[in-house]
Amino acid sequence: MTYSLEGENTLKQVIKMPDGKTAYFVREFTDNDVKM
């Protein structure tokens, strides 16, 4: 699993699955909210 910050409020998460697939999640952080 890898986390990387893209800009100040965006967190990019990369998960390598056991079957070889890769899942990407991008989360945006604002003052009061977290978007998935």
SULJO-V378803 format. One record per residue. NEAR is the number of other C-alpha atoms within 12 Angstrom. Layout:
# SULJO-V378803
near->NEAR
near->NEAR
This chain:
# SULJO-V378803
near->14
near->16
near->16
near->18
near->17
near->15
near->12
near->13
near->18
near->20
near->22
near->23
near->20
near->18
near->18
near->15
near->12
near->9
near->8
near->8
near->10
near->14
near->16
near->18
near->21
near->22
near->22
near->20
near->18
near->13
near->9
near->8
near->11
near->13
near->15
near->14
